Structures are given as C-alpha cells and as structure tokens.
Amino acid sequence: MYKGKEIKVGIGFATGRKSFQKVLRTYIHNWKESNLVENQKVSLNLFVAYDLSYHKTKITDYTNIHPELAEHINSSKFIGNEDIEEEIDYLLTENVINRKEANMIFGKGYAAKRNAVLYKAIKNKMDYLIFLDDDEYPMAVTKSRQTAIWGGQHVLSTHLSHIAQADITHGHHCGYISPIPYVEFNDSMTEADFRSYIEAISNDIINWDTLKRVMENGGVTYADTAVLTSDEAVEVQETNHAKFISGANLCINLTDSSRVFPFYNPPGARGEDTFLSTCLSDRKVVRIPCYTFHDGFSTYNHLLAGVLPVKLKFITADNEQITTRFYKACIGWIRYKPLLLYITDRDHYEDKIAEMREQLKETLPKICAYFGEMDFMNVLSELEKYNKDVEIHHRDFLETQRIWAKIMEHFKHPQ
C-alpha cells in the first residue's frame, strides 16, 4: 500500500473537551489495528490545538498521553495560545505578515484553531493532514429491524488509500449529526411551519426529506450499508458554487502547499468547512467509503470503553440541554447564512434575505411557543446584524486567503 518513500501524516484535533484523551486512545488503537503503527513507511504525527476556556480544562488534559500510547506515534505537537504567539512572532520577524494579518489567520474562533493545526502541519513538512473531531469515533452504526448494529472503521487508512490522487478526501458521518431534535407536529406548529423555519436558517445541503427521516429516527443518522460494503470513492461535484465537505473525517493533501486554502468563519459563527467548500472549484474532492460516529450530545462516551448499545436514544426537545443545543445551532447557522448566500448567489442575495426575513417573522413566534424559549427570537436580529456586515465579512474572507497565500509562499521559498 505504501511502498515508496516514507509519508508523513499529520493528525489534527481542534479540541476543548476533557474526553480528548479517551478519543485519542481509541484512535491510536484503531491505527495499530489497521497496521499503520507498524508500517515503517508511514509516520504518524499528532497536532492538537486546544482551547482551555471551552470546558474549563487544563493543559495536561491534552498533553498527558499515556507512555504506552505515545510510543505508537512519531511526534506530538500541542498548540496553545503561547505557541500561536511564538509562530506569530516568527512570521513578524521574517516580515511575512503584520500583526493585523496574523490576527485574521490565528485570531479567535474555530477556524483559527484549525488554521493553527494546518499551519503547523505544513511548517513541519507533513504530506497529508487528517482532521478528526473529539466527539467522533471510528465506528459506524446501522439498524436492522429494532437493533443497532456496530462496526469498526479504518478511517485514517481509508483516507491514505485515496488522498494521493486528490486535493481533499472526506468521509461519511453517522450518529447524532443533526442538532435538530425529534418534533411532534401539531396545530400550533405544523410540519410546513417547521420546514419553512429550517429552510430559512440552514444551508444548501440540508434536504428536508432527509432531515425529516433523521427526525423520525429520533435524531439518529444511520450508516448506509451500501457505503460500508463498498471500496469505491466518489468524486464530489460542484453544487451551487461549492463542493461540500465536512470539517472532520477530512484529509487535506499538503504536498503542494500552494493548493491549500485556510479556514474562515464570520465572528461568532461556524461554517468554516462550508466556506472552504466554496473555494474548491478547481480542486479534486473525493468522498470516501468510511464513517465516523458523531456523539453530538456527549452521551455515548461508554462506546470508547466497548459498550455498544442495542438501541440509540431518541433526542426529544423535552429538556433544557437539547433545546439549548438546538438554539445555539440556529444562531450559528443564521450567522453564516448571509455570507454563504453572498458568495454563492450574489445576484439574488437581497431577494433571498428578504424571503428569509419573512419566513422567520412568520415562524419564530411558533418556534418560541413550541420550545418554551423566547430567545429564539434572537435568530431574526442575528440575521439583520450579519446581513448588515456581509460585505465586511466577505472582504475578510478574501483577505484571509490572500494572507495565507503569503505564508505558503514563504514556506516554499524561505528567505
């Protein structure tokens, strides 16, 4: 499989959860089981950008890898605020970028953490970089009648089988991908109401029929057995000016760093994978046949201890945690929707914003009443705020790419 020169593989996490060590342990055993650890032609290198404020964690929650596990990887780099400042100082000293430009690449937010991992991997001459999430596990779940059926997934080795012939490979996701809980429709909130609301705030890859099926499964997305039993990768085609990818179970070819784009999201928003998708028109993006299980509500940590449930819980909007997660997802979606529309459909931008505004005015009172939470009305004010700033965010999006290209040029031709 890997018969030429040694390939250097970066394994990237942008994390803030205390469960990181458990997830890493599972993946290291997975790499061992798929014969990557013993393969002398594959060098495994860990890059972890951590956020201590997210869940009030401490540095050792990330750095304290058990020695028996650490010996299975070739190197580990842990990236905190001090490490990022050191890299910024280096770039300033070398006159590559200025402080304002550095803040655009490595400032606040999830995209900045991903950029720190991407930067470190390129600086350390990795050939490929796979992004994994700290709430996704190398396994797939399907359903036969009423029983959940589990299978292990060789995530990293599947990416490595395809990435040399592509710019980006990304896999599939199962489990609790969607933050939308199970909803029982009634006269005060009909299916048409809820559909109108979700279509107003979400992006192009949210298909209502698929979403409804997931909701009817209690919020669970089950793996497709046709994908699980296939060896075929499928090239992703462009849809509405984007080749949609996922932010994790994602591998980036770094062998030509000039072909690599940075991550970006508007302040306080998510969507860094979606915005990267809009940059990939002339890049080869491949969907590969492997799954990760997304533990979106952090309720299945025991999977990492080998406890496999025969039934997966319904996610219903009957407690504060689930309602809050749905609310935060709605805010995150609405904050990046204006920029996404501006990039992908500028000719119809004003019309689409007006349509969204009317849909939200119509449906938000019903959403607030159904979930018993008036905060949902903030979705409309966030739309107005991010609509007002969309041209600024678009300039920042393009500026981030320009600054990143300067850094990549420096690595290719250091002075």
C-alpha positions as CSV (number, residue, x, y, z in Angstrom):
1,M,0.0,0.0,0.0
2,Y,2.8,2.5,0.9
3,K,5.8,1.2,-0.9
4,G,7.6,4.4,-1.9
5,K,9.3,7.0,0.3
6,E,8.0,7.5,3.9
7,I,4.9,9.5,4.0
8,K,4.4,12.0,6.9
9,V,0.8,12.1,8.1
10,G,-0.4,14.8,10.4
11,I,-3.4,14.0,12.6
12,G,-5.1,17.2,13.7
13,F,-7.6,17.9,16.5
14,A,-9.1,21.3,17.4
15,T,-10.4,20.4,20.8
16,G,-11.7,21.8,24.1
17,R,-13.2,18.7,25.7
18,K,-11.9,16.7,28.7
19,S,-12.8,13.5,26.8
20,F,-10.0,14.2,24.3
21,Q,-7.6,11.5,25.9
22,K,-10.3,8.8,25.6
23,V,-10.9,9.6,22.0
24,L,-7.2,9.7,21.2
25,R,-6.6,6.4,22.9
26,T,-9.4,4.8,20.7
27,Y,-7.9,6.2,17.5
28,I,-4.4,5.1,18.4
29,H,-5.6,1.5,18.9
30,N,-7.5,1.9,15.7
31,W,-4.3,2.8,13.8
32,K,-2.5,-0.1,15.4
33,E,-5.2,-2.5,14.4
34,S,-5.1,-1.2,10.8
35,N,-1.3,-1.8,10.7
36,L,-0.4,1.8,10.3
37,V,1.6,1.9,13.5
38,E,3.9,-0.9,12.5
39,N,4.3,0.3,8.9
40,Q,7.8,1.8,8.6
41,K,6.7,3.8,5.5
42,V,4.1,5.8,7.5
43,S,5.0,8.4,10.1
44,L,2.1,9.4,12.4
45,N,2.3,12.9,13.8
46,L,-0.2,14.5,16.2
47,F,-1.2,18.2,16.1
48,V,-3.6,19.3,18.8
49,A,-4.9,22.9,19.1
50,Y,-6.6,23.2,22.4
51,D,-8.9,25.7,24.0
52,L,-8.8,25.8,27.8
53,S,-11.8,28.1,28.1
54,Y,-14.3,26.0,26.2
55,H,-15.0,23.5,29.0
56,K,-12.6,24.9,31.7
57,T,-9.9,22.3,31.1
58,K,-6.2,22.4,31.9
59,I,-3.2,21.8,29.6
60,T,-2.5,18.3,30.9
61,D,-6.0,17.2,29.8
62,Y,-4.4,17.3,26.3
63,T,-0.7,16.7,26.8
64,N,-0.7,13.9,29.3
65,I,-0.7,11.0,26.8
66,H,0.0,7.6,28.4
67,P,3.6,6.5,27.5
68,E,2.4,3.2,26.1
69,L,0.2,5.1,23.7
70,A,2.7,7.8,23.0
71,E,5.2,5.2,21.7
72,H,2.8,4.4,18.8
73,I,3.0,7.9,17.3
74,N,6.2,9.5,15.9
75,S,5.7,13.0,17.3
76,S,3.2,15.2,19.2
77,K,2.7,19.0,19.0
78,F,0.3,20.8,21.3
79,I,-0.8,24.2,20.3
80,G,-2.0,26.7,22.9
81,N,-2.1,30.5,22.9
82,E,1.6,30.8,23.8
83,D,2.6,28.5,20.9
84,I,0.5,30.6,18.5
85,E,2.1,33.8,19.7
86,E,5.5,32.3,19.1
87,E,4.6,31.5,15.5
88,I,3.1,35.0,15.0
89,D,6.4,36.5,16.4
90,Y,8.3,34.3,13.9
91,L,6.2,35.5,10.9
92,L,6.5,39.1,12.0
93,T,10.3,38.8,12.4
94,E,10.6,37.3,9.0
95,N,8.4,40.1,7.6
96,V,6.0,37.6,6.1
97,I,2.8,39.3,7.5
98,N,1.9,42.0,10.0
99,R,0.1,41.8,13.3
100,K,-3.3,42.6,11.9
101,E,-2.9,40.0,9.2
102,A,-1.8,37.4,11.8
103,N,-4.9,38.1,13.9
104,M,-7.1,37.3,10.8
105,I,-5.5,33.8,10.4
106,F,-4.9,32.9,14.1
107,G,-7.4,35.1,16.0
108,K,-10.5,33.8,17.8
109,G,-12.9,31.1,16.8
110,Y,-12.9,27.5,15.5
111,A,-11.4,28.4,12.1
112,A,-8.4,30.0,13.8
113,K,-7.7,26.8,15.7
114,R,-8.0,24.8,12.5
115,N,-5.6,27.2,10.8
116,A,-3.1,26.8,13.6
117,V,-3.1,23.0,13.1
118,L,-2.9,23.4,9.3
119,Y,0.0,25.9,9.6
120,K,1.9,23.7,12.0
121,A,1.5,20.6,9.8
122,I,2.7,22.5,6.7
123,K,5.6,24.0,8.6
124,N,6.6,20.5,9.8
125,K,6.5,19.2,6.2
126,M,3.6,16.8,6.5
127,D,2.4,15.2,3.3
128,Y,-1.2,14.9,4.4
129,L,-3.3,16.2,7.3
130,I,-6.4,14.5,8.6
131,F,-8.8,16.4,10.8
132,L,-10.6,14.4,13.5
133,D,-13.2,15.7,16.0
134,D,-13.1,15.0,19.7
135,D,-16.7,13.9,19.6
136,E,-16.4,11.5,16.6
137,Y,-15.4,7.9,16.9
138,P,-14.0,5.4,14.4
139,M,-17.2,3.3,14.1
140,A,-20.4,3.0,12.2
141,V,-23.9,2.1,13.3
142,T,-26.7,0.6,11.1
143,K,-30.1,-0.5,12.1
144,S,-31.7,-3.9,11.4
145,R,-35.3,-4.0,12.5
146,Q,-35.1,-2.7,16.0
147,T,-31.5,-3.4,16.8
148,A,-28.4,-1.2,16.3
149,I,-25.5,-3.0,14.6
150,W,-22.0,-1.7,15.1
151,G,-18.8,-2.0,13.0
152,G,-15.3,-0.6,13.3
153,Q,-14.0,1.8,10.7
154,H,-10.4,2.2,9.5
155,V,-10.8,5.9,9.0
156,L,-7.1,7.0,8.6
157,S,-6.0,4.1,6.3
158,T,-9.1,4.7,4.0
159,H,-8.1,8.3,3.6
160,L,-4.5,7.4,2.9
161,S,-5.7,5.0,0.2
162,H,-7.2,7.9,-1.8
163,I,-5.6,11.2,-0.8
164,A,-2.5,11.0,-3.1
165,Q,-4.8,11.3,-6.1
166,A,-6.9,14.1,-4.6
167,D,-6.7,17.5,-3.0
168,I,-9.2,16.7,-0.3
169,T,-10.9,13.5,0.8
170,H,-13.7,13.3,3.3
171,G,-15.8,10.5,4.7
172,H,-19.3,10.0,5.9
173,H,-20.9,10.6,9.3
174,C,-23.5,8.7,11.3
175,G,-24.9,9.1,14.8
176,Y,-26.2,12.4,16.2
177,I,-25.1,14.7,13.4
178,S,-28.1,16.9,13.4
179,P,-28.8,19.2,16.4
180,I,-32.5,19.2,15.4
181,P,-34.5,17.2,18.0
182,Y,-37.5,15.0,17.3
183,V,-40.5,17.2,16.9
184,E,-44.2,16.1,17.2
185,F,-46.1,18.5,14.9
186,N,-49.5,19.9,16.0
187,D,-51.9,22.6,15.1
188,S,-49.8,25.3,16.7
189,M,-46.7,24.2,14.8
190,T,-47.3,22.2,11.7
191,E,-44.7,20.3,9.6
192,A,-44.9,23.2,7.0
193,D,-44.1,25.7,9.7
194,F,-41.0,23.8,10.9
195,R,-39.9,23.1,7.4
196,S,-40.1,26.8,6.5
197,Y,-38.1,27.7,9.6
198,I,-35.3,25.2,9.0
199,E,-35.0,26.0,5.3
200,A,-34.7,29.7,6.2
201,I,-31.7,29.2,8.5
202,S,-29.9,26.3,7.0
203,N,-27.6,25.8,4.0
204,D,-27.9,24.1,0.6
205,I,-27.0,20.6,1.8
206,I,-29.9,20.4,4.3
207,N,-32.5,18.4,2.4
208,W,-35.9,18.5,4.2
209,D,-36.9,14.9,3.2
210,T,-33.6,13.5,4.6
211,L,-33.9,15.7,7.7
212,K,-37.4,14.5,8.3
213,R,-36.3,10.9,8.1
214,V,-33.5,11.6,10.7
215,M,-36.0,13.3,13.0
216,E,-38.3,10.3,12.7
217,N,-35.3,8.2,13.7
218,G,-35.1,10.3,16.9
219,G,-32.3,12.4,15.6
220,V,-30.1,9.5,14.6
221,T,-28.4,9.2,11.2
222,Y,-27.7,5.5,10.4
223,A,-24.8,4.4,8.2
224,D,-25.7,3.3,4.7
225,T,-24.8,-0.4,4.3
226,A,-24.1,0.2,0.5
227,V,-21.3,2.6,1.6
228,L,-20.0,0.3,4.3
229,T,-19.6,-2.6,1.8
230,S,-18.1,-0.5,-0.9
231,D,-14.4,0.2,-1.8
232,E,-15.4,3.0,-4.2
233,A,-14.6,6.6,-3.7
234,V,-16.8,9.2,-5.5
235,E,-15.6,12.5,-6.8
236,V,-17.6,15.4,-5.4
237,Q,-19.3,17.6,-8.0
238,E,-19.8,21.3,-7.6
239,T,-23.3,22.3,-6.4
240,N,-24.2,25.9,-6.4
241,H,-20.6,27.1,-6.4
242,A,-19.5,24.7,-3.7
243,K,-18.0,21.2,-3.3
244,F,-19.5,20.4,0.1
245,I,-17.2,18.8,2.6
246,S,-17.3,18.1,6.4
247,G,-15.0,19.6,8.9
248,A,-13.8,16.3,10.4
249,N,-13.2,12.9,8.8
250,L,-11.4,15.2,6.4
251,C,-8.0,14.8,4.9
252,I,-6.0,17.6,3.1
253,N,-3.2,16.9,0.6
254,L,-0.3,19.2,1.7
255,T,2.3,18.0,-0.9
256,D,1.8,21.3,-2.8
257,S,1.0,23.9,-0.1
258,S,0.1,26.5,-2.7
259,R,-3.1,24.5,-3.4
260,V,-4.2,24.6,0.3
261,F,-6.8,27.1,1.5
262,P,-7.2,28.4,5.0
263,F,-10.4,28.1,7.1
264,Y,-12.6,31.1,7.7
265,N,-15.9,31.9,9.6
266,P,-17.6,35.2,10.4
267,P,-17.1,36.3,14.0
268,G,-19.1,34.2,16.4
269,A,-20.3,31.9,13.6
270,R,-19.4,28.4,12.4
271,G,-19.4,27.1,8.9
272,E,-15.6,27.0,8.4
273,D,-16.0,23.8,6.4
274,T,-18.8,25.2,4.3
275,F,-16.8,28.3,3.4
276,L,-13.8,26.2,2.5
277,S,-16.2,24.2,0.2
278,T,-16.8,27.4,-1.8
279,C,-13.0,27.6,-2.7
280,L,-12.7,24.2,-4.3
281,S,-14.0,24.7,-7.8
282,D,-10.7,23.6,-9.4
283,R,-9.7,21.1,-6.7
284,K,-10.3,17.4,-6.7
285,V,-12.5,16.5,-3.8
286,V,-13.3,12.8,-3.1
287,R,-15.9,11.2,-0.8
288,I,-14.5,8.0,0.6
289,P,-16.3,4.9,2.0
290,C,-15.7,5.3,5.7
291,Y,-17.8,6.5,8.6
292,T,-17.3,8.2,11.9
293,F,-19.9,8.1,14.7
294,H,-20.8,11.6,15.9
295,D,-21.6,11.8,19.6
296,G,-23.2,15.2,19.3
297,F,-24.8,15.2,22.7
298,S,-21.7,13.6,24.5
299,T,-23.9,10.9,25.9
300,Y,-22.1,7.9,24.4
301,N,-18.6,8.1,25.9
302,H,-19.1,4.5,27.0
303,L,-18.7,3.5,23.4
304,L,-15.0,4.1,23.8
305,A,-15.0,1.5,26.6
306,G,-16.5,-1.1,24.3
307,V,-20.2,-0.8,25.5
308,L,-22.3,-1.0,22.4
309,P,-26.0,-0.1,22.9
310,V,-28.6,-2.1,21.0
311,K,-30.9,1.0,20.8
312,L,-30.0,4.6,20.4
313,K,-31.9,7.2,22.4
314,F,-34.5,9.5,20.8
315,I,-33.4,13.1,21.1
316,T,-36.6,14.9,22.0
317,A,-37.0,18.6,22.9
318,D,-38.1,17.9,26.5
319,N,-35.0,19.1,28.4
320,E,-33.0,22.3,28.6
321,Q,-29.7,20.9,27.3
322,I,-31.3,19.7,24.0
323,T,-33.3,22.9,23.5
324,T,-30.2,25.0,24.2
325,R,-28.1,23.0,21.7
326,F,-30.7,23.4,19.0
327,Y,-30.9,27.2,19.8
328,K,-27.1,27.6,19.6
329,A,-27.1,25.7,16.3
330,C,-29.8,28.0,14.9
331,I,-27.7,31.1,15.9
332,G,-24.6,29.5,14.4
333,W,-26.4,28.8,11.1
334,I,-28.0,32.2,10.8
335,R,-24.7,34.0,11.4
336,Y,-23.0,32.4,8.4
337,K,-26.0,32.1,6.0
338,P,-25.8,35.7,4.7
339,L,-22.1,35.3,3.8
340,L,-22.7,31.9,2.2
341,L,-25.5,33.4,0.1
342,Y,-23.4,36.4,-0.8
343,I,-20.6,34.1,-2.1
344,T,-22.7,31.6,-3.9
345,D,-25.7,33.6,-5.2
346,R,-24.9,37.3,-5.1
347,D,-27.3,38.2,-8.0
348,H,-30.3,37.1,-5.9
349,Y,-28.8,37.9,-2.5
350,E,-31.3,40.7,-1.5
351,D,-34.3,38.7,-2.6
352,K,-33.2,35.6,-0.6
353,I,-32.5,37.7,2.5
354,A,-36.0,39.3,2.2
355,E,-37.5,35.8,1.8
356,M,-35.7,34.5,4.9
357,R,-36.8,37.6,6.9
358,E,-40.5,36.9,6.0
359,Q,-40.1,33.2,6.8
360,L,-38.6,33.9,10.2
361,K,-41.2,36.6,11.1
362,E,-43.9,34.0,10.3
363,T,-42.4,31.0,12.1
364,L,-40.3,32.3,15.0
365,P,-43.3,33.0,17.3
366,K,-44.4,29.4,16.8
367,I,-40.9,28.1,17.4
368,C,-40.7,30.1,20.7
369,A,-44.0,28.8,21.8
370,Y,-43.3,25.2,20.9
371,F,-39.9,25.1,22.7
372,G,-40.9,27.4,25.5
373,E,-38.0,29.7,24.8
374,M,-38.3,33.3,23.7
375,D,-34.6,33.5,23.0
376,F,-35.3,32.0,19.5
377,M,-36.5,35.5,18.5
378,N,-32.8,36.5,18.5
379,V,-32.4,34.5,15.3
380,L,-34.1,37.3,13.4
381,S,-31.9,40.1,15.0
382,E,-28.8,38.0,14.2
383,L,-29.9,37.7,10.6
384,E,-30.2,41.5,10.4
385,K,-26.8,42.1,12.1
386,Y,-24.9,39.6,9.8
387,N,-26.7,40.8,6.7
388,K,-25.6,44.4,7.5
389,D,-22.0,43.3,7.9
390,V,-21.9,40.8,5.0
391,E,-19.6,42.9,2.8
392,I,-17.1,43.3,5.6
393,H,-17.2,39.5,6.2
394,H,-16.7,38.9,2.5
395,R,-13.7,41.2,2.4
396,D,-12.3,39.4,5.4
397,F,-12.9,36.0,3.8
398,L,-10.9,37.0,0.7
399,E,-8.2,38.8,2.8
400,T,-7.7,35.6,4.8
401,Q,-6.9,33.7,1.6
402,R,-4.5,36.5,0.4
403,I,-2.6,36.5,3.8
404,W,-2.5,32.7,3.8
405,A,-1.0,32.6,0.3
406,K,1.8,34.9,1.6
407,I,2.6,32.4,4.4
408,M,2.6,29.5,2.0
409,E,4.9,31.3,-0.4
410,H,7.3,31.9,2.5
411,F,7.4,28.2,3.3
412,K,8.0,27.3,-0.4
413,H,10.8,30.0,-0.8
414,P,12.1,30.9,2.7
415,Q,14.5,33.8,2.6
